[in-house]
């Protein structure tokens, strides 16, 4: 459902969408009619292609009714059909958000309309927290992007910078039923203040940190996220005061669409 919901965004970015399943053509046609799927659904009855690509789900026993399904995931290809990235998971229950495929796989930036956004600022720094989807979908991995836009010449320190400097931290607090993964920071580079004995890892320019979120809540009432930040912006001679900020983000929840049982 997520692919269909965002199909226009893929098409606008010049990305063609296909889905491959071990279901028969008749089953896929019924599924497409039931849920309004308009992109191609490819039938791999017998799982020949699935086996050839090495993505047969070996967690399913041969005597199970769903034997032959692939591991859930996606291949991203360039215009020549060469695979540029792949992302597969052991279970269908946890799967990546659709917009994160566009953003992280094809470089399509999020727009203000993409999802909930909260903003804050301090001297030389603008901070934005944006959900990677318009809602947290049940058992779907959705990234929360925390972005620092630093004025030219400024930097913030990596979390484990040491040297007595305040490392940047991002903590997300959410109600029960929202699982929060570890923040993924970009690669830092070494920086040495004049007169200092050692270099320390810093981040500068636009710094984007992704925090994976997964909803396991059955209800679909919106939830509030508290995003707590600690950082200190510095240049090559001085530092601004350390900052501790909390951004509050109201996030809608969305249930999981389910297909009809297979006959």
C-alpha positions as protocol buffer text, in pm:
chain_id: "A"
residue {
  index: 1
  type: UNK
  ca { x: 0 y: 0 z: 0 }
}
residue {
  index: 2
  type: UNK
  ca { x: 284 y: 239 z: 78 }
}
residue {
  index: 3
  type: UNK
  ca { x: 434 y: 203 z: -270 }
}
residue {
  index: 4
  type: UNK
  ca { x: 98 y: 279 z: -430 }
}
residue {
  index: 5
  type: UNK
  ca { x: 38 y: 573 z: -198 }
}
residue {
  index: 6
  type: UNK
  ca { x: 369 y: 729 z: -300 }
}
residue {
  index: 7
  type: UNK
  ca { x: 374 y: 609 z: -660 }
}
residue {
  index: 8
  type: UNK
  ca { x: 343 y: 963 z: -799 }
}
residue {
  index: 9
  type: UNK
  ca { x: 658 y: 1064 z: -606 }
}
residue {
  index: 10
  type: UNK
  ca { x: 853 y: 775 z: -758 }
}
residue {
  index: 11
  type: UNK
  ca { x: 730 y: 862 z: -1106 }
}
residue {
  index: 12
  type: UNK
  ca { x: 814 y: 1231 z: -1056 }
}
residue {
  index: 13
  type: UNK
  ca { x: 1168 y: 1126 z: -959 }
}
residue {
  index: 14
  type: UNK
  ca { x: 1193 y: 911 z: -1271 }
}
residue {
  index: 15
  type: UNK
  ca { x: 1189 y: 584 z: -1076 }
}
residue {
  index: 16
  type: UNK
  ca { x: 989 y: 287 z: -1210 }
}
residue {
  index: 17
  type: UNK
  ca { x: 830 y: 57 z: -951 }
}
residue {
  index: 18
  type: UNK
  ca { x: 778 y: -320 z: -988 }
}
residue {
  index: 19
  type: UNK
  ca { x: 690 y: -590 z: -736 }
}
residue {
  index: 20
  type: UNK
  ca { x: 782 y: -958 z: -757 }
}
residue {
  index: 21
  type: UNK
  ca { x: 582 y: -1230 z: -583 }
}
residue {
  index: 22
  type: UNK
  ca { x: 557 y: -1607 z: -592 }
}
residue {
  index: 23
  type: UNK
  ca { x: 178 y: -1576 z: -634 }
}
residue {
  index: 24
  type: UNK
  ca { x: 4 y: -1678 z: -955 }
}
residue {
  index: 25
  type: UNK
  ca { x: -96 y: -1409 z: -1203 }
}
residue {
  index: 26
  type: UNK
  ca { x: -466 y: -1453 z: -1114 }
}
residue {
  index: 27
  type: UNK
  ca { x: -393 y: -1397 z: -745 }
}
residue {
  index: 28
  type: UNK
  ca { x: -191 y: -1084 z: -817 }
}
residue {
  index: 29
  type: UNK
  ca { x: -465 y: -949 z: -1044 }
}
residue {
  index: 30
  type: UNK
  ca { x: -722 y: -995 z: -767 }
}
residue {
  index: 31
  type: UNK
  ca { x: -489 y: -828 z: -516 }
}
residue {
  index: 32
  type: UNK
  ca { x: -431 y: -533 z: -749 }
}
residue {
  index: 33
  type: UNK
  ca { x: -804 y: -489 z: -801 }
}
residue {
  index: 34
  type: UNK
  ca { x: -880 y: -513 z: -429 }
}
residue {
  index: 35
  type: UNK
  ca { x: -621 y: -254 z: -324 }
}
residue {
  index: 36
  type: UNK
  ca { x: -604 y: -35 z: -633 }
}
residue {
  index: 37
  type: UNK
  ca { x: -247 y: -129 z: -729 }
}
residue {
  index: 38
  type: UNK
  ca { x: -149 y: 26 z: -1062 }
}
residue {
  index: 39
  type: UNK
  ca { x: 224 y: -56 z: -1085 }
}
residue {
  index: 40
  type: UNK
  ca { x: 328 y: -392 z: -1237 }
}
residue {
  index: 41
  type: UNK
  ca { x: 303 y: -702 z: -1016 }
}
residue {
  index: 42
  type: UNK
  ca { x: 525 y: -976 z: -1156 }
}
residue {
  index: 43
  type: UNK
  ca { x: 438 y: -1342 z: -1099 }
}
residue {
  index: 44
  type: UNK
  ca { x: 723 y: -1581 z: -1020 }
}
residue {
  index: 45
  type: UNK
  ca { x: 521 y: -1899 z: -977 }
}
residue {
  index: 46
  type: UNK
  ca { x: 755 y: -2171 z: -857 }
}
residue {
  index: 47
  type: UNK
  ca { x: 992 y: -1906 z: -716 }
}
residue {
  index: 48
  type: UNK
  ca { x: 1245 y: -1961 z: -995 }
}
residue {
  index: 49
  type: UNK
  ca { x: 1360 y: -1599 z: -1007 }
}
residue {
  index: 50
  type: UNK
  ca { x: 1348 y: -1573 z: -628 }
}
residue {
  index: 51
  type: UNK
  ca { x: 1585 y: -1869 z: -599 }
}
residue {
  index: 52
  type: UNK
  ca { x: 1812 y: -1738 z: -875 }
}
residue {
  index: 53
  type: UNK
  ca { x: 1858 y: -1409 z: -690 }
}
residue {
  index: 54
  type: UNK
  ca { x: 1931 y: -1589 z: -363 }
}
residue {
  index: 55
  type: UNK
  ca { x: 1645 y: -1429 z: -171 }
}
residue {
  index: 56
  type: UNK
  ca { x: 1432 y: -1738 z: -100 }
}
residue {
  index: 57
  type: UNK
  ca { x: 1310 y: -1714 z: 260 }
}
residue {
  index: 58
  type: UNK
  ca { x: 1485 y: -2010 z: 423 }
}
residue {
  index: 59
  type: UNK
  ca { x: 1311 y: -1942 z: 754 }
}
residue {
  index: 60
  type: UNK
  ca { x: 997 y: -2094 z: 601 }
}
residue {
  index: 61
  type: UNK
  ca { x: 983 y: -2476 z: 600 }
}
residue {
  index: 62
  type: UNK
  ca { x: 899 y: -2662 z: 277 }
}
residue {
  index: 63
  type: UNK
  ca { x: 584 y: -2804 z: 439 }
}
residue {
  index: 64
  type: UNK
  ca { x: 444 y: -2458 z: 518 }
}
residue {
  index: 65
  type: UNK
  ca { x: 173 y: -2310 z: 295 }
}
residue {
  index: 66
  type: UNK
  ca { x: 377 y: -1997 z: 224 }
}
residue {
  index: 67
  type: UNK
  ca { x: 696 y: -2180 z: 127 }
}
residue {
  index: 68
  type: UNK
  ca { x: 855 y: -2009 z: -173 }
}
residue {
  index: 69
  type: UNK
  ca { x: 821 y: -1651 z: -52 }
}
residue {
  index: 70
  type: UNK
  ca { x: 1129 y: -1429 z: -72 }
}
residue {
  index: 71
  type: UNK
  ca { x: 1286 y: -1234 z: 208 }
}
residue {
  index: 72
  type: UNK
  ca { x: 1111 y: -895 z: 201 }
}
residue {
  index: 73
  type: UNK
  ca { x: 1311 y: -613 z: 55 }
}
residue {
  index: 74
  type: UNK
  ca { x: 1402 y: -414 z: -252 }
}
residue {
  index: 75
  type: UNK
  ca { x: 1663 y: -388 z: -523 }
}
residue {
  index: 76
  type: UNK
  ca { x: 1746 y: -38 z: -647 }
}
residue {
  index: 77
  type: UNK
  ca { x: 1887 y: -15 z: -999 }
}
residue {
  index: 78
  type: UNK
  ca { x: 2023 y: 254 z: -1228 }
}
residue {
  index: 79
  type: UNK
  ca { x: 1888 y: 333 z: -1576 }
}
residue {
  index: 80
  type: UNK
  ca { x: 2099 y: 52 z: -1724 }
}
residue {
  index: 81
  type: UNK
  ca { x: 1946 y: -202 z: -1484 }
}
residue {
  index: 82
  type: UNK
  ca { x: 2260 y: -244 z: -1273 }
}
residue {
  index: 83
  type: UNK
  ca { x: 2188 y: -291 z: -901 }
}
residue {
  index: 84
  type: UNK
  ca { x: 2309 y: 11 z: -705 }
}
residue {
  index: 85
  type: UNK
  ca { x: 2173 y: -88 z: -365 }
}
residue {
  index: 86
  type: UNK
  ca { x: 1974 y: -367 z: -204 }
}
residue {
  index: 87
  type: UNK
  ca { x: 1789 y: -388 z: 124 }
}
residue {
  index: 88
  type: UNK
  ca { x: 1637 y: -713 z: 254 }
}
residue {
  index: 89
  type: UNK
  ca { x: 1504 y: -820 z: 594 }
}
residue {
  index: 90
  type: UNK
  ca { x: 1450 y: -1152 z: 771 }
}
residue {
  index: 91
  type: UNK
  ca { x: 1083 y: -1080 z: 842 }
}
residue {
  index: 92
  type: UNK
  ca { x: 809 y: -893 z: 661 }
}
residue {
  index: 93
  type: UNK
  ca { x: 680 y: -750 z: 987 }
}
residue {
  index: 94
  type: UNK
  ca { x: 961 y: -492 z: 997 }
}
residue {
  index: 95
  type: UNK
  ca { x: 1019 y: -322 z: 663 }
}
residue {
  index: 96
  type: UNK
  ca { x: 1163 y: 9 z: 545 }
}
residue {
  index: 97
  type: UNK
  ca { x: 956 y: 320 z: 490 }
}
residue {
  index: 98
  type: UNK
  ca { x: 880 y: 401 z: 129 }
}
residue {
  index: 99
  type: UNK
  ca { x: 1006 y: 760 z: 135 }
}
residue {
  index: 100
  type: UNK
  ca { x: 1334 y: 648 z: 289 }
}
residue {
  index: 101
  type: UNK
  ca { x: 1394 y: 442 z: -27 }
}
residue {
  index: 102
  type: UNK
  ca { x: 1349 y: 757 z: -233 }
}
residue {
  index: 103
  type: UNK
  ca { x: 1561 y: 973 z: -5 }
}
residue {
  index: 104
  type: UNK
  ca { x: 1843 y: 736 z: 89 }
}
residue {
  index: 105
  type: UNK
  ca { x: 1845 y: 525 z: -227 }
}
residue {
  index: 106
  type: UNK
  ca { x: 1782 y: 784 z: -499 }
}
residue {
  index: 107
  type: UNK
  ca { x: 1870 y: 1113 z: -329 }
}
residue {
  index: 108
  type: UNK
  ca { x: 1518 y: 1259 z: -347 }
}
residue {
  index: 109
  type: UNK
  ca { x: 1497 y: 1520 z: -68 }
}
residue {
  index: 110
  type: UNK
  ca { x: 1211 y: 1534 z: 177 }
}
residue {
  index: 111
  type: UNK
  ca { x: 971 y: 1822 z: 127 }
}
residue {
  index: 112
  type: UNK
  ca { x: 792 y: 2014 z: 405 }
}
residue {
  index: 113
  type: UNK
  ca { x: 479 y: 1818 z: 311 }
}
residue {
  index: 114
  type: UNK
  ca { x: 652 y: 1480 z: 356 }
}
residue {
  index: 115
  type: UNK
  ca { x: 564 y: 1446 z: 723 }
}
residue {
  index: 116
  type: UNK
  ca { x: 559 y: 1611 z: 1066 }
}
residue {
  index: 117
  type: UNK
  ca { x: 836 y: 1867 z: 1122 }
}
residue {
  index: 118
  type: UNK
  ca { x: 967 y: 2053 z: 1428 }
}
residue {
  index: 119
  type: UNK
  ca { x: 1230 y: 2328 z: 1424 }
}
residue {
  index: 120
  type: UNK
  ca { x: 1458 y: 2511 z: 1666 }
}
residue {
  index: 121
  type: UNK
  ca { x: 1759 y: 2741 z: 1647 }
}
residue {
  index: 122
  type: UNK
  ca { x: 2060 y: 2869 z: 1838 }
}
residue {
  index: 123
  type: UNK
  ca { x: 2344 y: 3105 z: 1741 }
}
residue {
  index: 124
  type: UNK
  ca { x: 2480 y: 2981 z: 1410 }
}
residue {
  index: 125
  type: UNK
  ca { x: 2268 y: 2663 z: 1413 }
}
residue {
  index: 126
  type: UNK
  ca { x: 1925 y: 2568 z: 1281 }
}
residue {
  index: 127
  type: UNK
  ca { x: 1784 y: 2231 z: 1385 }
}
residue {
  index: 128
  type: UNK
  ca { x: 1504 y: 2042 z: 1211 }
}
residue {
  index: 129
  type: UNK
  ca { x: 1343 y: 1713 z: 1312 }
}
residue {
  index: 130
  type: UNK
  ca { x: 1137 y: 1555 z: 1034 }
}
residue {
  index: 131
  type: UNK
  ca { x: 962 y: 1219 z: 1015 }
}
residue {
  index: 132
  type: UNK
  ca { x: 1047 y: 1031 z: 695 }
}
residue {
  index: 133
  type: UNK
  ca { x: 679 y: 951 z: 630 }
}
residue {
  index: 134
  type: UNK
  ca { x: 348 y: 1126 z: 688 }
}
residue {
  index: 135
  type: UNK
  ca { x: 280 y: 875 z: 969 }
}
residue {
  index: 136
  type: UNK
  ca { x: 428 y: 585 z: 1160 }
}
residue {
  index: 137
  type: UNK
  ca { x: 287 y: 275 z: 994 }
}
residue {
  index: 138
  type: UNK
  ca { x: 237 y: -35 z: 1209 }
}
residue {
  index: 139
  type: UNK
  ca { x: 558 y: -243 z: 1216 }
}
residue {
  index: 140
  type: UNK
  ca { x: 731 y: -33 z: 953 }
}
residue {
  index: 141
  type: UNK
  ca { x: 1080 y: 110 z: 1007 }
}
residue {
  index: 142
  type: UNK
  ca { x: 1044 y: 486 z: 960 }
}
residue {
  index: 143
  type: UNK
  ca { x: 1346 y: 714 z: 1004 }
}
residue {
  index: 144
  type: UNK
  ca { x: 1330 y: 1034 z: 1203 }
}
residue {
  index: 145
  type: UNK
  ca { x: 1578 y: 1274 z: 1044 }
}
residue {
  index: 146
  type: UNK
  ca { x: 1741 y: 1528 z: 1276 }
}
residue {
  index: 147
  type: UNK
  ca { x: 1928 y: 1788 z: 1072 }
}
residue {
  index: 148
  type: UNK
  ca { x: 2173 y: 2053 z: 1190 }
}
residue {
  index: 149
  type: UNK
  ca { x: 2233 y: 2339 z: 943 }
}
residue {
  index: 150
  type: UNK
  ca { x: 2552 y: 2513 z: 1058 }
}
residue {
  index: 151
  type: UNK
  ca { x: 2674 y: 2852 z: 950 }
}
residue {
  index: 152
  type: UNK
  ca { x: 2996 y: 2849 z: 741 }
}
residue {
  index: 153
  type: UNK
  ca { x: 3303 y: 2802 z: 959 }
}
residue {
  index: 154
  type: UNK
  ca { x: 3113 y: 2633 z: 1243 }
}
residue {
  index: 155
  type: UNK
  ca { x: 3124 y: 2270 z: 1350 }
}
residue {
  index: 156
  type: UNK
  ca { x: 2977 y: 2045 z: 1617 }
}
residue {
  index: 157
  type: UNK
  ca { x: 3162 y: 1756 z: 1778 }
}
residue {
  index: 158
  type: UNK
  ca { x: 3093 y: 1389 z: 1710 }
}
residue {
  index: 159
  type: UNK
  ca { x: 2932 y: 1196 z: 1998 }
}
residue {
  index: 160
  type: UNK
  ca { x: 3257 y: 1032 z: 2109 }
}
residue {
  index: 161
  type: UNK
  ca { x: 3483 y: 1333 z: 2043 }
}
residue {
  index: 162
  type: UNK
  ca { x: 3647 y: 1336 z: 2387 }
}
residue {
  index: 163
  type: UNK
  ca { x: 3910 y: 1597 z: 2465 }
}
residue {
  index: 164
  type: UNK
  ca { x: 3681 y: 1767 z: 2713 }
}
residue {
  index: 165
  type: UNK
  ca { x: 3446 y: 1877 z: 2431 }
}
residue {
  index: 166
  type: UNK
  ca { x: 3069 y: 1831 z: 2440 }
}
residue {
  index: 167
  type: UNK
  ca { x: 2983 y: 1554 z: 2195 }
}
residue {
  index: 168
  type: UNK
  ca { x: 2655 y: 1584 z: 2003 }
}
residue {
  index: 169
  type: UNK
  ca { x: 2376 y: 1355 z: 2128 }
}
residue {
  index: 170
  type: UNK
  ca { x: 2024 y: 1287 z: 2003 }
}
residue {
  index: 171
  type: UNK
  ca { x: 1774 y: 1113 z: 2232 }
}
residue {
  index: 172
  type: UNK
  ca { x: 1417 y: 1035 z: 2128 }
}
residue {
  index: 173
  type: UNK
  ca { x: 1157 y: 967 z: 2397 }
}
residue {
  index: 174
  type: UNK
  ca { x: 822 y: 818 z: 2297 }
}
residue {
  index: 175
  type: UNK
  ca { x: 522 y: 642 z: 2456 }
}
residue {
  index: 176
  type: UNK
  ca { x: 517 y: 267 z: 2506 }
}
residue {
  index: 177
  type: UNK
  ca { x: 479 y: 80 z: 2178 }
}
residue {
  index: 178
  type: UNK
  ca { x: 721 y: 301 z: 1983 }
}
residue {
  index: 179
  type: UNK
  ca { x: 1058 y: 130 z: 1945 }
}
residue {
  index: 180
  type: UNK
  ca { x: 1355 y: 363 z: 1903 }
}
residue {
  index: 181
  type: UNK
  ca { x: 1675 y: 253 z: 1735 }
}
residue {
  index: 182
  type: UNK
  ca { x: 2025 y: 391 z: 1768 }
}
residue {
  index: 183
  type: UNK
  ca { x: 2098 y: 724 z: 1595 }
}
residue {
  index: 184
  type: UNK
  ca { x: 2310 y: 691 z: 1280 }
}
residue {
  index: 185
  type: UNK
  ca { x: 2556 y: 981 z: 1252 }
}
residue {
  index: 186
  type: UNK
  ca { x: 2741 y: 1079 z: 934 }
}
residue {
  index: 187
  type: UNK
  ca { x: 3116 y: 1027 z: 915 }
}
residue {
  index: 188
  type: UNK
  ca { x: 3309 y: 1290 z: 1108 }
}
residue {
  index: 189
  type: UNK
  ca { x: 3642 y: 1439 z: 1002 }
}
residue {
  index: 190
  type: UNK
  ca { x: 3938 y: 1543 z: 1221 }
}
residue {
  index: 191
  type: UNK
  ca { x: 3975 y: 1903 z: 1331 }
}
residue {
  index: 192
  type: UNK
  ca { x: 4246 y: 2056 z: 1549 }
}
residue {
  index: 193
  type: UNK
  ca { x: 4213 y: 2387 z: 1725 }
}
residue {
  index: 194
  type: UNK
  ca { x: 4525 y: 2600 z: 1695 }
}
residue {
  index: 195
  type: UNK
  ca { x: 4755 y: 2521 z: 1987 }
}
residue {
  index: 196
  type: UNK
  ca { x: 4577 y: 2196 z: 2077 }
}
residue {
  index: 197
  type: UNK
  ca { x: 4779 y: 1876 z: 2101 }
}
residue {
  index: 198
  type: UNK
  ca { x: 4533 y: 1650 z: 1919 }
}
residue {
  index: 199
  type: UNK
  ca { x: 4264 y: 1651 z: 1652 }
}
residue {
  index: 200
  type: UNK
  ca { x: 3903 y: 1575 z: 1743 }
}
residue {
  index: 201
  type: UNK
  ca { x: 3623 y: 1442 z: 1519 }
}
residue {
  index: 202
  type: UNK
  ca { x: 3379 y: 1711 z: 1406 }
}
residue {
  index: 203
  type: UNK
  ca { x: 3075 y: 1751 z: 1182 }
}
residue {
  index: 204
  type: UNK
  ca { x: 3006 y: 2062 z: 978 }
}
residue {
  index: 205
  type: UNK
  ca { x: 2785 y: 2200 z: 701 }
}
residue {
  index: 206
  type: UNK
  ca { x: 2454 y: 2014 z: 696 }
}
residue {
  index: 207
  type: UNK
  ca { x: 2462 y: 1729 z: 948 }
}
residue {
  index: 208
  type: UNK
  ca { x: 2182 y: 1474 z: 921 }
}
residue {
  index: 209
  type: UNK
  ca { x: 2124 y: 1206 z: 1184 }
}
residue {
  index: 210
  type: UNK
  ca { x: 1873 y: 926 z: 1123 }
}
residue {
  index: 211
  type: UNK
  ca { x: 1691 y: 761 z: 1415 }
}
residue {
  index: 212
  type: UNK
  ca { x: 1483 y: 453 z: 1318 }
}
residue {
  index: 213
  type: UNK
  ca { x: 1136 y: 429 z: 1473 }
}
residue {
  index: 214
  type: UNK
  ca { x: 898 y: 131 z: 1471 }
}
residue {
  index: 215
  type: UNK
  ca { x: 539 y: 141 z: 1592 }
}
residue {
  index: 216
  type: UNK
  ca { x: 390 y: -170 z: 1750 }
}
residue {
  index: 217
  type: UNK
  ca { x: 82 y: 12 z: 1880 }
}
residue {
  index: 218
  type: UNK
  ca { x: -255 y: -131 z: 1774 }
}
residue {
  index: 219
  type: UNK
  ca { x: -436 y: 201 z: 1821 }
}
residue {
  index: 220
  type: UNK
  ca { x: -392 y: 479 z: 1569 }
}
residue {
  index: 221
  type: UNK
  ca { x: -418 y: 789 z: 1788 }
}
residue {
  index: 222
  type: UNK
  ca { x: -127 y: 1035 z: 1732 }
}
residue {
  index: 223
  type: UNK
  ca { x: 168 y: 1017 z: 1972 }
}
residue {
  index: 224
  type: UNK
  ca { x: 408 y: 1284 z: 2093 }
}
residue {
  index: 225
  type: UNK
  ca { x: 783 y: 1246 z: 2051 }
}
residue {
  index: 226
  type: UNK
  ca { x: 1034 y: 1441 z: 2259 }
}
residue {
  index: 227
  type: UNK
  ca { x: 1365 y: 1485 z: 2074 }
}
residue {
  index: 228
  type: UNK
  ca { x: 1636 y: 1594 z: 2316 }
}
residue {
  index: 229
  type: UNK
  ca { x: 1954 y: 1741 z: 2173 }
}
residue {
  index: 230
  type: UNK
  ca { x: 2288 y: 1830 z: 2329 }
}
residue {
  index: 231
  type: UNK
  ca { x: 2557 y: 2000 z: 2121 }
}
residue {
  index: 232
  type: UNK
  ca { x: 2802 y: 2287 z: 2112 }
}
residue {
  index: 233
  type: UNK
  ca { x: 2883 y: 2487 z: 1800 }
}
residue {
  index: 234
  type: UNK
  ca { x: 3243 y: 2606 z: 1763 }
}
residue {
  index: 235
  type: UNK
  ca { x: 3470 y: 2766 z: 1506 }
}
residue {
  index: 236
  type: UNK
  ca { x: 3850 y: 2748 z: 1488 }
}
residue {
  index: 237
  type: UNK
  ca { x: 3894 y: 2999 z: 1774 }
}
residue {
  index: 238
  type: UNK
  ca { x: 3595 y: 2982 z: 2009 }
}
residue {
  index: 239
  type: UNK
  ca { x: 3277 y: 2799 z: 2104 }
}
residue {
  index: 240
  type: UNK
  ca { x: 2922 y: 2913 z: 2166 }
}
residue {
  index: 241
  type: UNK
  ca { x: 2753 y: 2810 z: 2489 }
}
residue {
  index: 242
  type: UNK
  ca { x: 2651 y: 2441 z: 2508 }
}
residue {
  index: 243
  type: UNK
  ca { x: 2292 y: 2385 z: 2400 }
}
residue {
  index: 244
  type: UNK
  ca { x: 2029 y: 2151 z: 2541 }
}
residue {
  index: 245
  type: UNK
  ca { x: 1709 y: 2165 z: 2340 }
}
residue {
  index: 246
  type: UNK
  ca { x: 1390 y: 1959 z: 2325 }
}
residue {
  index: 247
  type: UNK
  ca { x: 1182 y: 1948 z: 2009 }
}
residue {
  index: 248
  type: UNK
  ca { x: 827 y: 1815 z: 2035 }
}
residue {
  index: 249
  type: UNK
  ca { x: 677 y: 1636 z: 1738 }
}
residue {
  index: 250
  type: UNK
  ca { x: 319 y: 1510 z: 1707 }
}
residue {
  index: 251
  type: UNK
  ca { x: 326 y: 1196 z: 1493 }
}
residue {
  index: 252
  type: UNK
  ca { x: 18 y: 1029 z: 1339 }
}
residue {
  index: 253
  type: UNK
  ca { x: -7 y: 649 z: 1352 }
}
residue {
  index: 254
  type: UNK
  ca { x: -139 y: 429 z: 1076 }
}
residue {
  index: 255
  type: UNK
  ca { x: -259 y: 69 z: 1077 }
}
residue {
  index: 256
  type: UNK
  ca { x: -141 y: -205 z: 843 }
}
residue {
  index: 257
  type: UNK
  ca { x: -346 y: -292 z: 537 }
}
residue {
  index: 258
  type: UNK
  ca { x: -394 y: -666 z: 503 }
}
residue {
  index: 259
  type: UNK
  ca { x: -472 y: -866 z: 196 }
}
residue {
  index: 260
  type: UNK
  ca { x: -746 y: -1125 z: 188 }
}
residue {
  index: 261
  type: UNK
  ca { x: -639 y: -1475 z: 295 }
}
residue {
  index: 262
  type: UNK
  ca { x: -508 y: -1686 z: 13 }
}
residue {
  index: 263
  type: UNK
  ca { x: -751 y: -1951 z: -114 }
}
